[in-house]
Amino acid sequence: MRILIVDDDEIFCRFLVEVFEGMGMQTAWTTSGLAGYAMITEQNFDLCIIDFRMPLILGTDLVEAIREDCPHVKIILLAWRNPTALPEEPLDVLLDLLRGHAVARRDRDHGQEEDRANHR
C-alpha cells in the first residue's frame, strides 16, 4: 500500500511515516496541502491521510479535489488538536483502518461517529 501523508506538522508526518513503514507500507509526506494535491494527482497512491487544518487550504477542500480528480484514492481526514501527543486510542483506530479491521466515518446527517466492522 502506498500512503501519502499531508499535514503541516512535520513531526507528526515523520511519526506516521515511521509507523507505516514499520508495517511494510510505502509512504510519502508533505507539509503543504497544495503540494499534496500535486503529489496525489501525479503519483499512484492508495491512501491519503490529510490534516483538517492547514495553511492555504482546508483539509476538506483538499478531500473534495482529490475525490473529484482521483476517485480511487481512499482518504482519512484527521482533526487532532495536538498530534504530537496522540492518545493511544485514536492511533489504534487509525492503525485498524489501515489494517482493514474497521471503517470509521462521520454520519453527516446526524453528526454522530459510527464504527463498523469491515470483514473482507
C-alpha positions as CSV (number, residue, x, y, z in Angstrom):
1,M,0.0,0.0,0.0
2,R,1.2,3.5,-0.9
3,I,0.3,6.2,1.5
4,L,0.5,10.0,1.2
5,I,0.5,12.0,4.4
6,V,-0.5,15.7,4.2
7,D,-0.1,17.6,7.4
8,D,1.5,20.9,8.3
9,D,3.1,19.3,11.4
10,E,6.4,17.8,10.1
11,I,7.0,15.9,13.4
12,F,3.6,14.2,13.0
13,C,4.3,13.3,9.3
14,R,7.6,11.8,10.3
15,F,6.0,9.8,13.1
16,L,3.3,8.4,10.8
17,V,6.0,7.5,8.2
18,E,7.9,5.6,10.8
19,V,4.8,3.7,11.9
20,F,3.6,2.8,8.4
21,E,6.9,1.9,7.0
22,G,7.4,-0.4,10.0
23,M,4.2,-2.1,8.8
24,G,5.8,-2.6,5.4
25,M,3.9,0.2,3.6
26,Q,5.4,2.8,1.3
27,T,4.9,6.4,2.3
28,A,5.5,9.9,1.2
29,W,4.6,13.1,3.0
30,T,4.4,16.9,2.7
31,T,3.5,19.8,4.9
32,S,1.7,21.6,2.1
33,G,-1.8,20.9,1.1
34,L,-1.1,22.3,-2.4
35,A,2.0,20.1,-2.8
36,G,-0.1,17.2,-1.5
37,Y,-2.6,17.7,-4.3
38,A,0.1,17.8,-6.9
39,M,1.6,14.6,-5.5
40,I,-1.7,12.7,-5.4
41,T,-2.5,13.6,-9.0
42,E,1.0,12.9,-10.3
43,Q,1.8,9.7,-8.4
44,N,-0.1,6.5,-7.7
45,F,-1.3,6.4,-4.0
46,D,-3.8,4.1,-2.5
47,L,-4.5,6.2,0.6
48,C,-4.1,9.8,1.6
49,I,-4.1,10.9,5.2
50,I,-5.0,14.6,5.4
51,D,-4.9,17.1,8.3
52,F,-8.2,19.1,8.6
53,R,-6.5,22.4,9.5
54,M,-3.6,23.5,7.3
55,P,-2.4,26.9,5.9
56,L,-3.6,27.9,2.5
57,I,-6.2,25.1,2.1
58,L,-8.5,23.3,4.4
59,G,-8.3,19.5,4.5
60,T,-12.0,19.3,3.5
61,D,-11.2,21.3,0.3
62,L,-8.3,19.0,-0.5
63,V,-10.5,16.0,0.1
64,E,-13.1,17.3,-2.4
65,A,-10.5,18.0,-5.0
66,I,-9.0,14.5,-4.6
67,R,-12.4,12.8,-4.8
68,E,-13.1,14.6,-8.0
69,D,-9.8,14.0,-9.7
70,C,-8.6,10.7,-8.1
71,P,-11.8,8.8,-7.0
72,H,-9.8,5.6,-6.5
73,V,-7.8,7.0,-3.6
74,K,-9.0,6.3,-0.1
75,I,-8.9,9.2,2.3
76,I,-8.6,9.6,6.0
77,L,-9.2,13.2,7.3
78,L,-7.7,13.9,10.7
79,A,-8.6,16.6,13.2
80,W,-6.5,16.2,16.3
81,R,-5.7,19.2,18.5
82,N,-2.2,18.1,19.5
83,P,-1.0,15.4,17.0
84,T,2.5,15.1,18.6
85,A,0.9,13.8,21.9
86,L,-1.5,11.3,20.5
87,P,-3.5,9.2,22.9
88,E,-3.3,5.5,22.2
89,E,-6.9,5.0,21.2
90,P,-7.0,7.3,18.1
91,L,-3.7,5.9,16.9
92,D,-5.2,2.3,17.4
93,V,-8.2,3.3,15.4
94,L,-6.0,4.7,12.6
95,L,-3.9,1.6,12.5
96,D,-7.1,-0.6,12.5
97,L,-8.3,1.4,9.5
98,L,-5.1,0.7,7.6
99,R,-5.2,-3.0,8.5
100,G,-8.8,-3.2,7.2
101,H,-10.4,-4.2,10.5
102,A,-12.7,-1.2,10.9
103,V,-14.2,1.6,8.9
104,A,-14.9,4.8,10.8
105,R,-17.0,7.6,9.3
106,R,-18.8,10.7,10.4
107,D,-22.5,10.5,9.8
108,R,-23.0,13.9,8.1
109,D,-26.8,13.9,8.6
110,H,-26.8,13.3,12.3
111,G,-23.2,14.3,13.3
112,Q,-22.6,11.0,15.0
113,E,-19.5,8.9,14.8
114,E,-20.1,5.4,13.6
115,D,-17.6,2.4,13.7
116,R,-18.5,-0.6,11.6
117,A,-16.6,-3.9,11.3
118,N,-15.2,-4.4,7.8
119,H,-14.6,-8.0,7.2
120,R,-13.1,-8.8,3.8
